[in-house]
Amino acid sequence: MSKSKLKIRTTFLALTVCIGAVLSSHAQKELRAVNQERSIDLTIEVNAPVEKVWDQWATKEGISKFFAPSSRIELKPLGHFDIYFFPSAPEGQRGAEENLILGVQEKQMLSFTWDAPAKWPEIRKQRTFVTVRFHALGENTTKVTLTHTGWGSGGDWDVVRAYFQTAWGETVLPFLKYSLEVRPVDWTDFPKNLPTGLKPAARN
């Protein structure tokens, strides 16, 4: 093989490897972007022992202190995890209804299905998935992480996802922290007595 042909071949191979590396890197970045886009990832630190933070999420009594005035909790796989923001409303309009617990690891992890508010009926027919993890940072400090995934894309899917980004990050997780560090949320004359001005959860 002549030197000129060898040089051309070597240059072509090097260019092929370079293009492949660029495309691979681009594909990986695109995949990461898609995964991040379709997931809500939040974290908040609570000045309370992990046992108390767990009880807030895993019991009906705890739920009433920060999440909603009433609930139906069966702490087992495929047990009920229904959160009633409007307990006296007709069935189907009380809040998060007919949801199921998917996994339980005591004081470490709780996962469950989740539905959209009734004002988005087509999305409400389907279910997304929430995982809450509990990390003891010390005797009286707990880090809580929340991941909400299972989203479709376009139309009302994007609207509902944006809604929950705000609902979890600016209401539910801050209310959790407030309920353990200050006092339980007061649900009387809802929503008049709800706490305001709380610091939002951090985005991961």
Backbone as CSV, one residue per row, in Angstrom:
resi,resn,N_x,N_y,N_z,CA_x,CA_y,CA_z,C_x,C_y,C_z
1,MET,0.857,-1.195,0.000,0.000,0.000,0.000,0.888,1.238,0.000
2,SER,0.596,2.194,-0.869,1.397,3.403,-0.960,1.228,4.251,0.294
3,LYS,2.201,5.134,0.527,2.154,5.995,1.702,0.928,6.910,1.663
4,SER,0.569,7.390,0.479,-0.583,8.292,0.359,-1.880,7.584,0.704
5,LYS,-2.022,6.323,0.213,-3.231,5.555,0.518,-3.297,5.211,1.995
6,LEU,-2.135,4.867,2.584,-2.086,4.544,4.004,-2.480,5.756,4.848
7,LYS,-2.013,6.923,4.430,-2.348,8.151,5.153,-3.837,8.440,5.080
8,ILE,-4.412,8.257,3.877,-5.852,8.496,3.702,-6.660,7.536,4.573
9,ARG,-6.239,6.250,4.564,-6.952,5.246,5.356,-6.856,5.543,6.840
10,THR,-5.658,5.927,7.278,-5.454,6.248,8.699,-6.302,7.446,9.103
11,THR,-6.339,8.448,8.260,-7.131,9.650,8.535,-8.617,9.319,8.595
12,PHE,-9.062,8.455,7.656,-10.472,8.052,7.624,-10.856,7.294,8.894
13,LEU,-10.002,6.370,9.328,-10.278,5.606,10.542,-10.336,6.516,11.762
14,ALA,-9.402,7.450,11.828,-9.379,8.387,12.962,-10.639,9.244,12.979
15,LEU,-11.059,9.689,11.788,-12.260,10.508,11.679,-13.496,9.705,12.079
16,THR,-13.545,8.432,11.677,-14.672,7.564,12.032,-14.776,7.384,13.539
17,VAL,-13.622,7.135,14.170,-13.601,6.981,15.633,-14.052,8.254,16.315
18,CYS,-13.591,9.392,15.815,-13.948,10.694,16.408,-15.441,10.958,16.294
19,ILE,-16.012,10.713,15.089,-17.443,10.924,14.881,-18.251,9.991,15.776
20,GLY,-17.803,8.740,15.881,-18.495,7.773,16.736,-18.514,8.209,18.187
21,ALA,-17.382,8.740,18.641,-17.290,9.199,20.028,-18.221,10.379,20.271
22,VAL,-18.254,11.305,19.275,-19.125,12.479,19.404,-20.586,12.055,19.432
23,LEU,-20.973,11.150,18.511,-22.355,10.687,18.467,-22.734,9.945,19.731
24,SER,-21.819,9.115,20.244,-22.086,8.379,21.477,-22.284,9.328,22.643
25,SER,-21.414,10.341,22.727,-21.531,11.330,23.797,-22.835,12.099,23.678
26,HIS,-23.192,12.462,22.433,-24.437,13.202,22.211,-25.647,12.356,22.587
27,ALA,-25.615,11.071,22.209,-26.733,10.187,22.533,-26.897,10.031,24.034
28,GLN,-25.771,9.915,24.739,-25.833,9.792,26.194,-26.400,11.053,26.829
29,LYS,-25.999,12.215,26.319,-26.520,13.478,26.845,-28.017,13.595,26.580
30,GLU,-28.440,13.182,25.374,-29.860,13.238,25.040,-30.662,12.309,25.944
31,LEU,-30.123,11.115,26.205,-30.808,10.163,27.065,-30.933,10.708,28.480
32,ARG,-29.856,11.297,28.987,-29.913,11.891,30.328,-30.917,13.028,30.377
33,ALA,-30.955,13.840,29.326,-31.891,14.969,29.279,-33.332,14.485,29.297
34,VAL,-33.611,13.428,28.531,-34.964,12.875,28.502,-35.346,12.345,29.863
35,ASN,-34.449,11.601,30.499,-34.733,11.038,31.820,-34.979,12.130,32.841
36,GLN,-34.164,13.171,32.811,-34.327,14.265,33.760,-35.631,15.017,33.498
37,GLU,-35.955,15.200,32.247,-37.147,15.962,31.879,-38.419,15.288,32.360
38,ARG,-38.429,13.977,32.353,-39.643,13.262,32.674,-39.733,12.845,34.136
39,SER,-38.864,13.358,34.981,-38.887,12.990,36.390,-38.854,14.238,37.259
40,ILE,-39.648,14.224,38.315,-39.580,15.272,39.338,-38.704,14.739,40.463
41,ASP,-37.640,15.453,40.796,-36.693,15.011,41.826,-36.472,16.138,42.822
42,LEU,-36.863,15.896,44.070,-36.811,16.934,45.095,-36.216,16.391,46.392
43,THR,-35.672,17.289,47.193,-35.144,16.878,48.493,-35.344,17.989,49.514
44,ILE,-35.510,17.578,50.774,-35.649,18.548,51.858,-35.104,17.927,53.136
45,GLU,-34.481,18.741,53.974,-33.980,18.274,55.260,-34.941,18.705,56.367
46,VAL,-35.246,17.776,57.248,-36.193,18.013,58.329,-35.480,17.805,59.660
47,ASN,-35.647,18.733,60.559,-35.033,18.620,61.883,-35.916,17.765,62.793
48,ALA,-35.840,16.472,62.560,-36.610,15.497,63.330,-35.994,14.118,63.093
49,PRO,-36.127,13.206,64.052,-35.603,11.846,63.867,-36.302,11.145,62.712
50,VAL,-35.599,10.236,62.072,-36.156,9.537,60.923,-37.432,8.785,61.287
51,GLU,-37.527,8.294,62.532,-38.735,7.569,62.956,-39.971,8.459,62.869
52,LYS,-39.847,9.709,63.300,-40.990,10.619,63.272,-41.347,11.039,61.846
53,VAL,-40.327,11.249,61.028,-40.586,11.632,59.640,-41.281,10.482,58.909
54,TRP,-40.820,9.266,59.160,-41.452,8.093,58.563,-42.922,7.992,58.971
55,ASP,-43.193,8.180,60.256,-44.574,8.082,60.742,-45.496,9.116,60.091
56,GLN,-44.952,10.278,59.757,-45.785,11.285,59.098,-46.308,10.771,57.756
57,TRP,-45.473,10.027,57.034,-45.848,9.518,55.724,-46.607,8.199,55.785
58,ALA,-46.311,7.383,56.791,-46.757,5.984,56.770,-48.005,5.701,57.604
59,THR,-48.567,6.714,58.278,-49.747,6.492,59.110,-50.819,7.532,58.793
60,LYS,-52.055,7.155,59.055,-53.163,8.078,58.837,-53.023,9.302,59.732
61,GLU,-52.594,9.084,60.968,-52.415,10.192,61.908,-51.327,11.150,61.408
62,GLY,-50.248,10.579,60.896,-49.168,11.415,60.388,-49.570,12.197,59.156
63,ILE,-50.263,11.543,58.234,-50.718,12.213,57.013,-51.557,13.436,57.342
64,SER,-52.401,13.329,58.375,-53.299,14.440,58.731,-52.544,15.642,59.283
65,LYS,-51.280,15.460,59.638,-50.500,16.560,60.206,-49.817,17.422,59.150
66,PHE,-49.726,16.915,57.904,-49.036,17.725,56.901,-49.581,17.611,55.477
67,PHE,-50.256,16.499,55.139,-50.587,16.230,53.746,-52.037,16.558,53.423
68,ALA,-52.961,16.060,54.233,-54.390,16.241,53.983,-55.154,15.903,55.258
69,PRO,-56.388,16.400,55.402,-57.133,16.155,56.644,-57.549,14.710,56.853
70,SER,-57.634,13.914,55.779,-58.068,12.531,55.939,-57.363,11.655,54.909
71,SER,-57.347,10.345,55.179,-56.670,9.429,54.264,-57.117,8.002,54.533
72,ARG,-56.709,7.098,53.652,-56.884,5.662,53.852,-55.532,5.010,53.556
73,ILE,-54.878,4.512,54.595,-53.532,3.973,54.470,-53.515,2.508,54.896
74,GLU,-53.029,1.647,54.028,-52.786,0.245,54.347,-51.319,-0.028,54.024
75,LEU,-50.505,-0.038,55.047,-49.058,-0.059,54.857,-48.561,-1.459,54.499
76,LYS,-48.793,-1.818,53.245,-48.350,-3.108,52.719,-48.392,-3.023,51.198
77,PRO,-47.629,-3.853,50.504,-47.675,-3.833,49.046,-49.094,-4.076,48.532
78,LEU,-49.534,-3.196,47.625,-50.875,-3.192,47.043,-51.959,-2.791,48.049
79,GLY,-51.545,-2.246,49.192,-52.496,-1.650,50.121,-52.890,-0.259,49.639
80,HIS,-53.982,0.264,50.174,-54.479,1.577,49.753,-53.546,2.699,50.225
81,PHE,-53.420,3.715,49.348,-52.743,4.957,49.722,-53.550,6.099,49.119
82,ASP,-54.661,6.416,49.784,-55.586,7.439,49.313,-55.501,8.663,50.217
83,ILE,-55.343,9.825,49.598,-55.185,11.079,50.336,-56.379,11.966,50.025
84,TYR,-57.182,12.284,51.062,-58.431,13.013,50.860,-58.283,14.479,51.277
85,PHE,-58.128,15.335,50.286,-58.061,16.773,50.551,-59.447,17.340,50.837
86,PHE,-60.464,16.710,50.257,-61.851,17.131,50.447,-62.655,15.893,50.871
87,PRO,-62.553,15.484,52.124,-63.161,14.224,52.577,-64.668,14.142,52.377
88,SER,-65.365,15.271,52.431,-66.826,15.254,52.309,-67.312,15.358,50.873
89,ALA,-66.401,15.494,49.919,-66.792,15.600,48.511,-67.240,14.235,47.985
90,PRO,-67.946,14.205,46.859,-68.358,12.923,46.279,-67.151,12.067,45.909
91,GLU,-67.347,10.764,45.904,-66.277,9.854,45.523,-65.769,10.207,44.124
92,GLY,-64.473,10.222,43.979,-63.866,10.619,42.712,-63.427,12.066,42.698
93,GLN,-63.842,12.832,43.714,-63.473,14.244,43.793,-62.855,14.599,45.141
94,ARG,-62.484,13.584,45.909,-61.969,13.827,47.266,-60.473,14.108,47.307
95,GLY,-59.775,13.796,46.230,-58.333,14.012,46.214,-57.642,12.918,45.431
96,ALA,-56.576,12.364,45.979,-55.866,11.258,45.337,-56.542,9.955,45.768
97,GLU,-57.244,9.319,44.852,-58.085,8.175,45.201,-57.700,6.925,44.417
98,GLU,-57.960,5.775,45.042,-57.702,4.468,44.420,-56.241,4.307,44.025
99,ASN,-55.351,4.781,44.895,-53.926,4.572,44.686,-53.435,3.423,45.552
100,LEU,-52.323,2.819,45.135,-51.805,1.637,45.804,-50.352,1.820,46.227
101,ILE,-50.032,1.263,47.363,-48.639,1.214,47.791,-47.919,0.155,46.964
102,LEU,-46.767,0.504,46.442,-45.983,-0.414,45.619,-44.867,-1.089,46.405
103,GLY,-44.265,-0.352,47.315,-43.163,-0.917,48.074,-43.007,-0.233,49.414
104,VAL,-42.595,-1.003,50.411,-42.391,-0.476,51.763,-41.080,-1.021,52.315
105,GLN,-40.205,-0.129,52.720,-39.011,-0.496,53.475,-38.979,0.436,54.677
106,GLU,-39.347,-0.080,55.833,-39.606,0.740,57.010,-38.472,1.711,57.310
107,LYS,-38.853,2.968,57.477,-37.944,4.071,57.810,-36.915,4.359,56.730
108,GLN,-37.115,3.749,55.539,-36.173,3.978,54.450,-36.843,4.370,53.136
109,MET,-37.940,3.701,52.788,-38.538,3.940,51.474,-40.015,3.612,51.465
110,LEU,-40.771,4.464,50.768,-42.194,4.234,50.536,-42.488,4.626,49.093
111,SER,-43.082,3.712,48.316,-43.446,4.044,46.939,-44.923,3.734,46.713
112,PHE,-45.558,4.513,45.850,-46.997,4.376,45.632,-47.391,4.949,44.272
113,THR,-48.556,4.519,43.785,-49.105,5.117,42.567,-49.719,6.472,42.910
114,TRP,-49.929,7.274,41.861,-50.480,8.600,42.091,-51.328,9.006,40.892
115,ASP,-52.394,9.773,41.168,-53.266,10.224,40.085,-53.335,11.745,40.043
116,ALA,-53.785,12.257,38.926,-53.898,13.699,38.723,-55.179,14.225,39.361
117,PRO,-55.241,15.526,39.648,-56.491,16.123,40.138,-57.635,15.938,39.147
118,ALA,-58.854,16.012,39.669,-60.051,15.731,38.864,-60.226,16.695,37.691
119,LYS,-59.617,17.858,37.738,-59.799,18.814,36.636,-59.061,18.392,35.372
120,TRP,-58.236,17.332,35.468,-57.605,16.739,34.291,-58.089,15.294,34.175
121,PRO,-59.335,15.077,33.760,-59.954,13.742,33.816,-59.241,12.677,32.989
122,GLU,-58.713,13.036,31.823,-58.058,12.032,30.991,-56.762,11.540,31.633
123,ILE,-56.007,12.454,32.221,-54.763,12.060,32.897,-55.085,11.349,34.206
124,ARG,-56.169,11.759,34.858,-56.553,11.149,36.132,-56.873,9.657,35.969
125,LYS,-57.299,9.249,34.786,-57.613,7.846,34.555,-56.364,6.965,34.657
126,GLN,-55.199,7.579,34.491,-53.955,6.827,34.494,-53.224,7.041,35.821
127,ARG,-52.061,6.400,35.957,-51.303,6.497,37.204,-49.834,6.768,36.917
128,THR,-49.246,7.632,37.770,-47.806,7.823,37.786,-47.274,7.181,39.072
129,PHE,-45.973,7.359,39.338,-45.362,6.642,40.449,-44.492,7.571,41.289
130,VAL,-44.652,7.474,42.605,-43.891,8.316,43.530,-43.077,7.425,44.460
131,THR,-41.819,7.793,44.658,-40.968,7.115,45.634,-40.424,8.149,46.607
132,VAL,-40.632,7.912,47.890,-40.114,8.784,48.946,-39.057,7.993,49.720
133,ARG,-37.874,8.574,49.870,-36.800,7.913,50.612,-36.403,8.751,51.822
134,PHE,-35.993,8.059,52.874,-35.684,8.689,54.153,-34.239,8.346,54.527
135,HIS,-33.435,9.379,54.752,-32.023,9.191,55.073,-31.723,9.890,56.404
136,ALA,-31.371,9.127,57.422,-31.024,9.712,58.720,-29.656,10.370,58.614
137,LEU,-29.594,11.678,58.824,-28.328,12.403,58.798,-27.754,12.566,60.193
138,GLY,-28.533,12.219,61.188,-28.143,12.334,62.585,-29.331,11.937,63.440
139,GLU,-29.196,12.054,64.751,-30.292,11.657,65.628,-31.548,12.484,65.402
140,ASN,-31.368,13.747,65.025,-32.521,14.642,64.886,-32.575,15.352,63.541
141,THR,-31.972,14.755,62.527,-32.014,15.339,61.187,-32.251,14.243,60.160
142,THR,-33.207,14.474,59.278,-33.556,13.493,58.248,-33.645,14.180,56.894
143,LYS,-33.011,13.576,55.904,-33.154,14.057,54.531,-34.225,13.224,53.842
144,VAL,-35.180,13.900,53.233,-36.256,13.246,52.514,-36.092,13.553,51.032
145,THR,-36.078,12.515,50.209,-36.051,12.725,48.762,-37.332,12.178,48.154
146,LEU,-37.843,12.873,47.173,-39.074,12.463,46.491,-38.825,12.444,44.991
147,THR,-39.175,11.320,44.365,-39.071,11.172,42.919,-40.447,10.811,42.370
148,HIS,-40.897,11.576,41.394,-42.211,11.347,40.782,-41.990,11.138,39.287
149,THR,-42.319,9.945,38.800,-42.042,9.612,37.410,-43.227,8.861,36.803
150,GLY,-43.022,8.357,35.582,-44.099,7.660,34.880,-44.914,8.580,33.993
151,TRP,-44.314,9.707,33.566,-45.051,10.723,32.816,-45.123,10.425,31.327
152,GLY,-46.257,10.767,30.736,-46.343,10.860,29.292,-45.796,12.223,28.871
153,SER,-45.962,12.579,27.607,-45.454,13.866,27.135,-46.477,14.546,26.244
154,GLY,-46.435,15.868,26.273,-47.326,16.667,25.442,-48.672,16.903,26.084
155,GLY,-49.320,17.991,25.671,-50.673,18.286,26.135,-50.794,18.374,27.640
156,ASP,-51.856,17.767,28.159,-52.123,17.841,29.596,-51.072,17.117,30.433
157,TRP,-50.361,16.163,29.842,-49.288,15.505,30.603,-48.279,16.532,31.108
158,ASP,-47.874,17.431,30.231,-46.883,18.429,30.625,-47.453,19.412,31.642
159,VAL,-48.727,19.731,31.484,-49.383,20.647,32.428,-49.452,20.013,33.814
160,VAL,-49.836,18.738,33.877,-49.958,18.050,35.160,-48.587,17.867,35.805
161,ARG,-47.590,17.568,35.007,-46.246,17.423,35.555,-45.778,18.733,36.184
162,ALA,-46.017,19.851,35.504,-45.646,21.163,36.051,-46.414,21.444,37.339
163,TYR,-47.680,21.040,37.363,-48.498,21.218,38.568,-47.867,20.494,39.758
164,PHE,-47.452,19.248,39.558,-46.897,18.482,40.667,-45.483,18.918,41.040
165,GLN,-44.752,19.462,40.094,-43.450,20.028,40.452,-43.634,21.098,41.528
166,THR,-44.669,21.902,41.365,-44.972,22.943,42.348,-45.629,22.362,43.599
167,ALA,-46.569,21.444,43.408,-47.305,20.897,44.554,-46.381,20.181,45.536
168,TRP,-45.502,19.305,45.015,-44.579,18.601,45.917,-43.535,19.551,46.496
169,GLY,-42.967,20.382,45.621,-41.821,21.195,46.034,-42.151,22.407,46.871
170,GLU,-43.337,22.986,46.657,-43.668,24.228,47.358,-44.776,24.060,48.392
171,THR,-45.388,22.888,48.438,-46.452,22.671,49.412,-46.201,21.427,50.260
172,VAL,-46.238,20.249,49.674,-46.217,19.014,50.462,-44.934,18.866,51.283
173,LEU,-43.783,18.957,50.648,-42.532,18.779,51.401,-42.286,19.918,52.402
174,PRO,-42.519,21.178,52.041,-42.411,22.227,53.050,-43.404,22.050,54.204
175,PHE,-44.631,21.576,53.910,-45.599,21.307,54.978,-45.101,20.184,55.893
176,LEU,-44.446,19.179,55.300,-43.865,18.106,56.117,-42.865,18.687,57.114
177,LYS,-41.977,19.494,56.637,-40.965,20.121,57.502,-41.627,20.987,58.571
178,TYR,-42.593,21.793,58.157,-43.319,22.671,59.080,-44.023,21.862,60.166
179,SER,-44.654,20.774,59.780,-45.445,19.984,60.737,-44.587,19.360,61.834
180,LEU,-43.326,19.093,61.529,-42.437,18.460,62.503,-41.579,19.470,63.264
181,GLU,-41.356,20.620,62.685,-40.499,21.616,63.324,-41.285,22.729,64.022
182,VAL,-42.527,22.957,63.590,-43.328,24.041,64.173,-44.582,23.468,64.829
183,ARG,-45.540,23.064,64.039,-46.777,22.452,64.545,-47.513,21.807,63.379
184,PRO,-48.444,20.916,63.659,-49.216,20.298,62.569,-49.989,21.336,61.767
185,VAL,-50.193,21.046,60.506,-50.970,21.938,59.636,-52.418,21.968,60.111
186,ASP,-53.011,23.161,60.146,-54.397,23.350,60.566,-55.293,23.312,59.331
187,TRP,-56.115,22.268,59.217,-56.964,22.104,58.041,-58.344,22.744,58.200
188,THR,-58.630,23.353,59.360,-59.932,23.991,59.537,-60.018,25.233,58.639
189,ASP,-61.206,25.476,58.105,-61.435,26.604,57.207,-60.452,26.565,56.032
190,PHE,-60.272,25.361,55.482,-59.348,25.145,54.361,-59.732,26.018,53.170
191,PRO,-58.791,26.695,52.498,-57.349,26.690,52.740,-56.856,27.897,53.544
192,LYS,-57.739,28.578,54.231,-57.396,29.835,54.894,-56.256,29.700,55.889
193,ASN,-56.230,28.627,56.676,-55.257,28.516,57.763,-53.953,27.817,57.378
194,LEU,-53.758,27.543,56.111,-52.533,26.865,55.708,-51.319,27.779,55.885
195,PRO,-50.168,27.207,56.244,-48.955,28.028,56.410,-48.511,28.624,55.083
196,THR,-47.926,29.784,55.150,-47.451,30.461,53.933,-45.995,30.896,54.115
197,GLY,-45.367,31.238,53.019,-43.999,31.751,53.065,-42.945,30.724,53.411
198,LEU,-43.218,29.449,53.188,-42.261,28.404,53.519,-41.220,28.266,52.411
199,LYS,-40.039,27.840,52.794,-38.955,27.648,51.810,-39.238,26.387,51.000
200,PRO,-39.173,26.487,49.664,-39.444,25.299,48.833,-38.374,24.228,49.005
201,ALA,-38.728,22.992,48.652,-37.743,21.914,48.615,-36.743,22.167,47.502
202,ALA,-35.560,21.593,47.646,-34.531,21.756,46.628,-34.748,20.774,45.486
203,ARG,-34.414,21.195,44.289,-34.485,20.306,43.124,-33.161,19.563,42.991
204,ASN,-33.247,18.270,42.787,-32.035,17.467,42.614,-31.522,17.577,41.180
